[in-house]
Amino acid sequence: MVRQGETVVQEPSTSAPAAQDERAGKRKGKHDKPKPWDHEGIDHWAIPNFSKEDNPTGLLEESSFAILFPKYREKYLREVWPAITKALKEVGLACELNLVEGSMTVRTTRKTWDPYIIVKARDLLKLLARSVPAPQALKVLNDDMQCDVIKIGGLIRNKEKFVKRRQRLLGPSGATLKALELLTGCYILVQGNTVAAMGPYHGLKQVRRVVEDCIKNVHPIYHIKTLMIKRELAKDPALANENWERFLPRFKKKNVQRRKPAVIKKKEYTPFPPPQQPSKVDLQLESGEYFLSQPDRRRAAKAAEQAQQAERVAERQRQRQAAFVPPKEPAVAKPAAAANSAGAPDLAALASSLKSKAEGHASAGAQPAALSDFLATGGSQRAANGGAKSAAADKGAGTAGPAAGSKGPKRRRQAEAEAGDDGVIAKKQKGKEPEPKGTAELAKHGAAQGDLEGAEDVHAAAHARRRKGRDGEGSAKKKKRKGGMAE
C-alpha cells in the first residue's frame, strides 16, 4: 500500500536466487553433525546413578502427595510408621500419618536433592495402602526397583468368574504366582481388586500382560511356558540377534460350545393401546351368574367346590391303589420244556435198554417182566390200602350207627373178603423178584398211573357195597312183608 506523497522505489527482483537457497537448505541430513558426547559405547538403556553432587543446590518448589488407606491397615501403619519416617528422612523427605482422615502425606524439604524421589515416595505410600509389607515396600526407593499397581476389578462384570480367575492366578498353594515371580524377577501381591508388582521395567511389563490375560480367561500356564523357553534361549549368545518365534509354542484356541444367549424378540410398536380386559361383572354377565340370587350363587359355588374336592379324592385314591398294582413278571419257561432242556431221559432209549435187559433175563432162564406188572403194582397196593380203609370205615359205621342190627357182621365179612383178595395180590406182588435197575424211571411213571387206577377201584368198590347193602335191606323187608301176610 502506497500513501499519498510517498515515492515508490523499485528494487531488483531476488526471488529466484532465494528459492534456490531455500531448496538447498531442505536437503536430507542437514543436521547430521558429529556429536562428541554420543558414541557407540554408550548404553542408552542403562539407568545412571544420581547423587547429591549432581544437584547441590536442591529444589526450588515444594511438592507433596497424599494417599488414602483402608481402615484395616491403620493398626499396621501405626506400628511401622517410625521405620517409614526414618527411611524417607535419609533421602530428604518428610511424611505424615493422619488417622482422622485416613491418609498418608509425603512432601519435599530443603534437603531434598533428587527431583524424582518424591515420585518414588508416592509409590511407596501406594504399596503400603495395598497391603504390601513395609520392608518390601521400602525397596521401591532404590533406582533399580519400580512398581506397578494393576487394576483388575473392572475387566469383568461377573463377580463369580472374577473370583475364579483371580484364584487361577494364584494357583494351588500359590504355585502359579511363585513361578511368575521366579520367571519375571518381580514381587507380586494379589489383594482385592488390584495386583501390586515390584521389579525391573521388563519384568513389570510381562507381569501386567499375564495378569490381564488371566482375567480375560487366558490361563497363566501358557505364558509360563513361553517365559521358560525364552529364559533358556537367552542363555545362548548365538541366538541373541535371531528371531525366537520358531522356538516359541503356538497354542490353538479350542471351540468350547457355550450356551447361546436367548434372543428376545421385541414386540412391534403400535400406537394403539391393547384392548381392555373384561371386568368381573362382565364375566358374570356372560356366564349368567349375575342374575342369580345370593343363595343360588352360594349353592353353585359349593357345588363347584365339591366337584373339585371329589376330583382330588379320586386322584388320591388312584395314587394309593397304584402301590398295590403288581409289577409285570418276566415270562417263565414251561416245566416240561425246562425238564427236557435239562436233559430228561429219552423214552426211546429207556424202551431199548429195558428190552435188552429183558432179553438178558430170558436167556438166563427167568421169565420176562411185562410192563403191565410194573404199572399195576402201585395201583393194586393203593387199591388194597383203600379197601382196608373203607372196610374199617364201614365197620365203624356199623357199630356206631343205629341201623347196624344184624346186618353188621355180614358187611364186615364181605369187606374182609374183598380186602383179603387185595392183600393176597399185594403179598404176591411183594414176593416177586426185584425189578431190573434200568426200569426205575418207568416204574415211577407206572406208580403215578397206578394211583389213579387205585383211586378208581376204591370208588367202584364202595359204590358196589352201598348198592349191595340197599339190595339186602330191600329183600329183608319183602320177606317180612310176605311173612306178615301169611300170618
Residue pairs with C-beta under 8 A, 6 or more apart in sequence:
2 8
47 143
47 144
49 143
50 114
50 116
50 143
52 113
54 113
55 113
55 114
55 115
56 113
58 110
58 111
58 112
58 113
59 108
59 112
59 113
59 115
62 107
62 108
62 109
63 107
63 108
63 118
64 105
64 106
64 107
64 108
64 118
65 105
65 106
65 107
65 118
65 121
65 122
65 125
66 103
66 104
66 105
67 103
67 104
67 105
67 122
67 125
67 126
67 128
67 129
68 101
68 102
68 103
68 104
68 129
69 77
69 102
69 103
69 104
69 128
69 129
70 102
70 129
71 102
73 128
73 129
73 131
74 99
74 102
77 97
77 104
77 128
78 97
78 99
80 134
81 97
83 134
83 138
84 95
84 124
84 128
84 134
84 138
85 95
87 138
87 141
88 94
88 95
88 106
88 121
88 124
91 112
91 114
91 117
91 121
91 141
92 108
92 109
92 111
92 112
92 113
92 114
92 117
93 106
93 107
93 108
93 109
93 112
93 117
93 118
93 121
94 106
94 107
94 108
94 109
95 104
95 105
95 106
95 107
95 121
96 104
96 105
96 106
97 104
98 104
98 105
104 125
104 128
104 129
106 118
106 121
106 122
106 124
106 125
107 118
108 118
112 118
117 141
120 140
120 141
121 141
123 140
123 146
123 147
124 137
124 138
124 140
124 141
126 147
126 149
126 196
127 136
127 137
127 140
127 147
127 149
127 196
127 198
128 134
128 137
130 149
130 189
130 191
130 194
130 196
131 189
131 191
131 196
132 189
132 196
132 198
136 187
136 198
137 198
139 145
139 198
140 146
140 147
140 198
144 200
145 198
145 199
145 200
146 198
146 199
146 200
146 201
146 204
147 196
147 197
147 198
147 204
148 196
148 197
148 198
148 204
148 207
148 208
149 194
149 195
149 196
149 197
150 194
150 195
150 196
150 197
150 207
150 208
150 211
150 212
151 193
151 194
152 162
152 166
152 193
152 194
152 195
152 211
152 212
152 215
153 162
153 192
153 193
153 194
154 193
155 162
155 212
155 215
155 216
156 162
156 165
156 215
156 216
162 215
165 214
165 215
165 217
166 190
166 215
168 176
168 214
168 219
168 220
169 176
169 177
169 190
169 195
169 211
169 214
169 215
169 220
170 176
170 177
170 190
171 177
171 178
171 179
171 220
176 220
176 221
176 224
177 188
177 190
179 224
180 186
180 188
180 207
180 210
180 220
180 224
181 187
181 188
183 206
183 224
183 227
183 228
183 231
184 199
184 203
184 204
184 206
184 207
184 227
185 199
185 200
185 203
186 197
186 198
186 199
186 200
186 203
186 204
186 206
186 207
187 197
187 198
187 199
188 195
188 196
188 197
188 207
189 195
189 196
189 197
195 207
195 211
197 203
197 204
197 207
197 208
199 207
206 223
206 227
209 223
210 220
210 223
213 220
213 223
214 220
222 249
222 251
225 249
226 248
226 249
229 244
229 247
229 248
229 249
230 244
230 248
233 239
233 244
233 247
234 240
278 286
281 290
284 290
289 297
289 300
292 300
333 341
345 441
350 438
350 441
350 442
353 438
354 436
354 438
354 439
354 442
357 436
357 438
357 439
358 368
358 369
358 436
359 368
361 367
361 368
361 369
361 436
362 368
366 433
369 433
369 435
369 436
369 439
371 442
371 446
373 432
374 435
374 439
374 442
374 443
374 446
375 445
375 446
375 449
375 450
376 446
376 450
376 453
377 429
377 443
377 446
377 447
377 450
378 443
378 446
378 447
378 448
378 449
378 450
378 451
378 454
379 449
379 450
379 451
379 452
379 453
379 454
379 457
380 422
380 425
380 426
380 429
380 450
380 454
381 426
381 429
381 450
381 454
382 450
382 451
382 454
382 455
382 458
383 422
383 453
383 454
383 457
383 458
383 461
384 419
384 422
384 423
384 425
384 426
385 454
386 454
386 455
386 457
386 458
386 461
387 415
387 418
387 419
387 422
387 457
387 458
387 461
388 419
388 422
388 423
390 415
390 458
390 461
390 462
390 465
391 412
391 415
391 416
391 418
391 419
394 411
394 412
394 415
394 465
395 411
395 412
395 415
397 404
398 404
398 407
398 408
398 411
398 412
399 408
407 469
407 472
407 473
410 472
411 465
411 469
414 465
414 468
415 465
418 461
435 443
